[in-house]
């Protein structure tokens, strides 16, 4: 009987100690994927990224601009402004090309590679930093398919990839 009381008191003591430690030692962290001092940087200006590629697909420009603005709006607390942003992003789509990637035994193309290239100019007006870089993404599709049948999906994938690259290069701590 005494042994069960001791066991019971020990269990209750351990439970109480665990609760006290849990309340007293709570760990708090936040991961947004960004490295922005929101006390200093409050706004971002994203200029229209024009399609200057020699060969292009008409909806690509709007898709790219929407995805780029959405990325910053959904992943940061920065306010999107038309001019005089603390951060400024500008540029153009410079390439949209397709290449034969693989040849089948009959001598015809079996895989086609699609490549999207974007030139971006970035300026941080608060830290007096600026750079210009090219970002690109590639994807493949089966040559038996027409580009028109897979183009929207493939372009969307490449845009998402490039927008992530731009985001990481501008505000993420990677």
ZAMARGU-4260 file (C-alpha; in steps of 0.2 Angstrom, whole numbers, plus 5000, padded with zeros to 4 digits):
<rodrens>
0) 5000/5000/5000 | 5014/5012/5005 | 5023/5007/4988 | 5008/5012/4978 | 5006/5029/4987
5) 5025/5033/4983 | 5022/5028/4965 | 5007/5038/4964 | 5015/5053/4972 | 5030/5051/4960
10) 5020/5051/4945 | 5010/5066/4950 | 5026/5076/4955 | 5033/5071/4938 | 5018/5077/4929
15) 5017/5093/4938 | 5036/5096/4935 | 5033/5093/4916 | 5019/5105/4916 | 5029/5119/4925
20) 5044/5116/4913 | 5032/5117/4898 | 5024/5133/4903 | 5041/5141/4909 | 5052/5135/4894
25) 5041/5138/4879 | 5051/5139/4863 | 5046/5151/4850 | 5052/5153/4832 | 5046/5159/4816
30) 5052/5154/4798 | 5046/5165/4784 | 5060/5161/4773 | 5065/5180/4772 | 5079/5191/4779
35) 5070/5207/4779 | 5071/5220/4793 | 5053/5227/4792 | 5057/5242/4803 | 5068/5248/4789
40) 5061/5240/4773 | 5042/5242/4771 | 5038/5243/4752 | 5043/5235/4736 | 5041/5241/4718
45) 5039/5228/4705 | 5040/5235/4688 | 5031/5226/4673 | 5043/5212/4667 | 5041/5214/4648
50) 5043/5200/4636 | 5058/5204/4625 | 5061/5186/4619 | 5063/5184/4600 | 5050/5170/4601
55) 5037/5171/4614 | 5020/5165/4620 | 5008/5179/4623 | 5001/5174/4640 | 5018/5171/4647
60) 5021/5190/4652 | 5005/5192/4662 | 5008/5175/4670 | 5025/5180/4675 | 5021/5197/4682
65) 5006/5190/4692 | 5016/5176/4699 | 5031/5188/4704 | 5019/5200/4713 | 5009/5186/4722
70) 5026/5178/4728 | 5031/5194/4737 | 5013/5198/4743 | 5010/5181/4750 | 5028/5178/4757
75) 5032/5195/4765 | 5024/5209/4774 | 5030/5221/4761 | 5018/5233/4753 | 5017/5234/4734
80) 5019/5252/4727 | 5020/5259/4710 | 5035/5270/4713 | 5049/5274/4725 | 5049/5257/4734
85) 5062/5253/4747 | 5066/5238/4736 | 5064/5238/4717 | 5063/5224/4705 | 5063/5227/4686
90) 5068/5217/4671 | 5063/5208/4655 | 5060/5191/4648 | 5075/5188/4637 | 5073/5171/4631
95) 5060/5157/4627 | 5068/5143/4617 | 5066/5125/4613 | 5079/5113/4608 | 5080/5095/4604
100) 5086/5086/4619 | 5086/5067/4614 | 5085/5058/4598 | 5076/5041/4596 | 5083/5026/4586
105) 5074/5032/4571 | 5083/5048/4570 | 5069/5059/4576 | 5069/5070/4591 | 5061/5061/4606
110) 5063/5074/4619 | 5062/5093/4618 | 5069/5105/4631 | 5060/5121/4634 | 5070/5136/4642
115) 5064/5152/4649 | 5077/5166/4653 | 5073/5182/4663 | 5085/5197/4666 | 5082/5205/4683
120) 5088/5221/4690 | 5087/5223/4709 | 5089/5238/4720 | 5088/5240/4739 | 5087/5259/4741
125) 5088/5258/4760 | 5105/5248/4760 | 5111/5256/4744 | 5113/5239/4736 | 5110/5234/4718
130) 5113/5220/4705 | 5108/5213/4689 | 5107/5194/4685 | 5099/5182/4673 | 5088/5168/4680
135) 5083/5153/4669 | 5073/5137/4671 | 5071/5122/4659 | 5059/5108/4657 | 5057/5094/4645
140) 5042/5087/4635 | 5039/5072/4624 | 5042/5077/4606 | 5027/5067/4601 | 5016/5080/4610
145) 5014/5097/4602 | 5020/5112/4611 | 5003/5120/4611 | 4996/5105/4621 | 5009/5106/4635
150) 5015/5124/4634 | 5004/5132/4648 | 5009/5119/4661 | 5027/5119/4656 | 5028/5138/4656
155) 5019/5139/4673 | 5032/5127/4680 | 5047/5137/4674 | 5039/5153/4680 | 5037/5146/4697
160) 5055/5141/4697 | 5062/5157/4691 | 5051/5167/4703 | 5057/5157/4718 | 5075/5160/4712
165) 5072/5179/4711 | 5064/5179/4728 | 5078/5169/4736 | 5091/5181/4728 | 5082/5197/4734
170) 5075/5194/4751 | 5078/5176/4757 | 5092/5172/4768 | 5099/5157/4757
</rodrens>
